[in-house]
Amino acid sequence: MRGILYNTAPWYCKAAMIGWARFDFIRRKATIVANLHRRAMMTRLVAMFLALLLLSGCTRAISEAGRKLADPDITFSQLKEKPDSYMGKYVILGGLIATAKNTKEGALLEVVQFKLDNSGYPEDTLTSGGRFLATHPDFLDPMIYAPGRLVAILGEVKGKRVLPLDEVDYLYPVIAIREIHPWRSSSEYGLSPNPYPSPFYTPYYYGYDTGPTPFRPQGPPLYR
């Protein structure tokens, strides 16, 4: 039927039909190329996302050598109960810096202990086994190791120290820092820790405020 119409059509109609056919061919070819390009881009983006996800999952606050050095069987409750029994042992602890100061002898951090996950980030910031002291012979910048900062620490148990805490004498396990890894909060990226996308949103939906979102800092941890 199309052949009959083409043969009986005047020359200008034939030219228009040929032009349209060429245009339609080019359009379809361009659509196919665009779809292939879009699929390739999506494949690259998915591959990059999976690679970043894999790398972030493998990243740990404490080095592999440090993890091998630490004794995983020593719990914080055991250390807090009998710190002198673990003198010379290496442990991995973490939590929230309560106070930080630098003296002539070096830096002293008072840390509220939190349980760490496999990467070295505190799992539950609402449950603590107590407090401990972390010492370092060098100066630790108080702008980085400031109160409120979450940290992961590998250190050698040095015994205990009794200091006043409010109106009580508190027994602190003391560890000498070998590695320390500070965690960044979302506020340091110019982000709101608890954004409110709508007037009906509340961070207390599940019963508590989760606090600032953690981010891994750039660069390696501090070594002694």
C-alpha positions as CSV (number, residue, x, y, z in Angstrom):
1,M,0.0,0.0,0.0
2,R,2.8,2.4,0.9
3,G,4.6,1.5,-2.4
4,I,1.5,2.3,-4.4
5,L,1.1,5.7,-2.6
6,Y,4.7,6.5,-3.1
7,N,4.6,5.6,-6.8
8,T,1.5,7.7,-7.5
9,A,2.5,10.7,-5.3
10,P,4.0,13.8,-6.9
11,W,7.7,14.5,-6.6
12,Y,7.5,16.9,-3.8
13,C,5.5,14.4,-1.7
14,K,8.1,11.8,-2.5
15,A,10.9,14.1,-1.3
16,A,9.0,14.8,1.9
17,M,8.4,11.1,2.5
18,I,12.1,10.4,2.0
19,G,13.1,13.2,4.3
20,W,10.8,12.0,7.0
21,A,12.1,8.5,6.7
22,R,15.7,9.7,7.1
23,F,14.7,11.9,10.0
24,D,12.9,9.0,11.7
25,F,15.9,6.7,11.2
26,I,18.3,9.3,12.7
27,R,15.9,9.9,15.6
28,R,15.6,6.2,16.4
29,K,19.4,5.7,16.2
30,A,20.0,8.7,18.5
31,T,17.4,7.3,21.0
32,I,19.2,3.9,21.0
33,V,22.6,5.6,21.5
34,A,21.2,7.7,24.3
35,N,19.7,4.7,26.0
36,L,23.0,2.8,25.8
37,H,24.9,5.8,27.2
38,R,22.4,6.1,30.0
39,R,22.7,2.5,30.9
40,A,26.5,2.7,30.8
41,M,26.4,5.7,33.1
42,M,24.1,4.0,35.6
43,T,26.3,0.9,35.6
44,R,29.4,3.1,36.4
45,L,27.5,4.9,39.2
46,V,26.3,1.6,40.7
47,A,29.9,0.2,40.5
48,M,31.3,3.4,42.2
49,F,28.7,3.3,44.9
50,L,29.3,-0.4,45.7
51,A,33.1,0.3,45.7
52,L,32.7,3.2,48.1
53,L,30.3,1.1,50.3
54,L,32.8,-1.7,50.4
55,L,35.7,0.6,51.3
56,S,33.7,2.3,54.0
57,G,32.7,-1.0,55.5
58,C,36.3,-2.2,55.5
59,T,37.7,1.0,57.1
60,R,38.5,0.8,60.8
61,A,39.5,3.3,63.3
62,I,42.4,1.3,64.7
63,S,45.1,-0.1,62.5
64,E,45.4,-3.8,61.8
65,A,48.6,-4.0,63.7
66,G,47.0,-2.3,66.6
67,R,44.0,-4.7,66.6
68,K,46.5,-7.6,66.7
69,L,48.2,-6.0,69.7
70,A,45.0,-5.6,71.7
71,D,43.6,-8.3,73.9
72,P,39.9,-8.7,72.8
73,D,39.0,-10.8,75.9
74,I,39.5,-7.8,78.3
75,T,36.1,-6.1,78.8
76,F,35.8,-2.6,80.2
77,S,33.9,-3.9,83.2
78,Q,36.8,-6.2,84.0
79,L,39.3,-3.4,83.5
80,K,37.3,-1.0,85.7
81,E,37.0,-3.5,88.5
82,K,40.6,-4.6,88.6
83,P,42.8,-2.2,86.5
84,D,46.0,-3.3,88.2
85,S,45.5,-6.9,87.1
86,Y,45.8,-5.9,83.4
87,M,48.9,-3.7,83.7
88,G,50.9,-3.8,80.4
89,K,48.0,-5.2,78.4
90,Y,46.7,-3.4,75.3
91,V,43.0,-2.7,75.0
92,I,40.8,-0.9,72.5
93,L,38.3,1.5,74.2
94,G,36.2,4.4,73.0
95,G,33.6,6.9,73.9
96,L,32.9,10.5,74.4
97,I,35.6,13.0,75.6
98,A,34.3,14.6,78.8
99,T,37.4,16.7,79.6
100,A,40.7,17.4,77.9
101,K,43.8,19.2,79.1
102,N,47.5,19.5,78.3
103,T,50.1,19.6,81.1
104,K,53.9,19.5,81.3
105,E,53.6,15.7,81.4
106,G,51.5,15.5,78.3
107,A,47.8,15.3,77.4
108,L,45.1,13.9,79.6
109,L,41.7,12.9,78.3
110,E,38.7,11.9,80.5
111,V,36.5,9.6,78.4
112,V,33.0,8.4,79.0
113,Q,33.2,4.8,77.8
114,F,30.9,3.5,75.1
115,K,30.9,0.1,73.5
116,L,32.5,0.1,70.0
117,D,31.4,-1.7,66.8
118,N,33.8,-3.6,64.5
119,S,34.9,-0.3,62.8
120,G,35.6,1.4,66.1
121,Y,32.6,3.6,66.3
122,P,30.4,3.7,69.5
123,E,27.4,1.5,69.1
124,D,25.2,3.0,71.8
125,T,25.9,6.5,73.1
126,L,23.2,6.2,75.8
127,T,24.8,3.3,77.7
128,S,28.2,3.6,79.4
129,G,30.3,1.3,81.6
130,G,32.0,4.3,83.3
131,R,34.9,6.6,82.7
132,F,38.6,6.1,82.0
133,L,41.6,8.3,81.6
134,A,43.8,8.3,78.4
135,T,47.2,9.8,78.6
136,H,49.6,10.9,75.8
137,P,53.2,12.3,76.2
138,D,52.6,14.9,73.4
139,F,50.4,17.8,73.0
140,L,46.8,17.0,71.7
141,D,45.1,20.0,70.2
142,P,42.0,20.8,72.3
143,M,40.2,22.0,69.1
144,I,40.4,18.5,67.8
145,Y,40.2,16.4,71.0
146,A,37.6,18.6,72.5
147,P,34.8,17.7,75.0
148,G,32.0,16.1,73.1
149,R,34.2,14.4,70.6
150,L,33.7,10.7,70.0
151,V,37.0,8.7,69.9
152,A,38.4,5.2,69.5
153,I,41.6,4.5,71.4
154,L,44.2,1.8,71.5
155,G,46.3,2.0,74.6
156,E,48.4,0.2,77.2
157,V,46.8,-0.3,80.7
158,K,48.8,1.7,83.2
159,G,46.8,1.1,86.3
160,K,44.3,3.4,88.0
161,R,43.9,6.8,89.4
162,V,41.4,8.2,91.9
163,L,40.1,11.7,91.3
164,P,37.2,13.7,92.5
165,L,34.1,13.6,90.2
166,D,31.4,15.9,91.4
167,E,31.2,15.1,95.1
168,V,32.7,11.5,95.0
169,D,36.1,10.0,94.6
170,Y,36.0,8.2,91.3
171,L,38.4,5.4,90.3
172,Y,39.6,5.7,86.7
173,P,41.4,3.0,84.8
174,V,44.3,4.7,83.1
175,I,45.6,3.8,79.6
176,A,48.5,5.2,77.7
177,I,47.4,6.1,74.1
178,R,49.2,4.3,71.3
179,E,46.6,5.1,68.6
180,I,43.6,7.5,68.8
181,H,41.0,8.1,66.2
182,P,38.6,11.1,66.5
183,W,35.3,11.0,64.8
184,R,33.8,14.0,63.0
185,S,30.2,15.0,63.5
186,S,27.8,16.3,60.9
187,S,28.0,19.8,62.2
188,E,31.6,20.1,61.0
189,Y,30.4,19.6,57.5
190,G,27.9,22.5,57.8
191,L,25.1,20.0,58.2
192,S,22.3,20.1,60.8
193,P,22.7,17.1,63.2
194,N,18.9,16.7,63.3
195,P,17.3,18.3,60.2
196,Y,13.6,19.0,60.2
197,P,12.3,18.4,56.7
198,S,8.7,19.2,57.6
199,P,6.8,20.8,60.5
200,F,5.5,17.4,61.5
201,Y,9.0,15.8,61.8
202,T,10.5,15.2,65.2
203,P,13.8,13.4,66.1
204,Y,12.1,12.0,69.2
205,Y,9.8,9.7,67.2
206,Y,11.6,6.7,68.5
207,G,11.8,8.0,72.1
208,Y,15.2,9.7,72.0
209,D,17.4,12.1,70.1
210,T,20.1,10.1,68.3
211,G,22.5,13.1,68.3
212,P,25.0,14.2,65.6
213,T,25.6,11.8,62.7
214,P,29.3,10.5,62.7
215,F,31.7,10.9,59.8
216,R,35.1,9.3,59.4
217,P,37.8,12.0,59.5
218,Q,40.3,12.4,56.7
219,G,43.8,11.1,57.2
220,P,45.3,8.3,59.3
221,P,44.9,8.0,63.1
222,L,47.4,9.5,65.5
223,Y,50.2,7.2,66.4
224,R,52.6,7.5,69.3
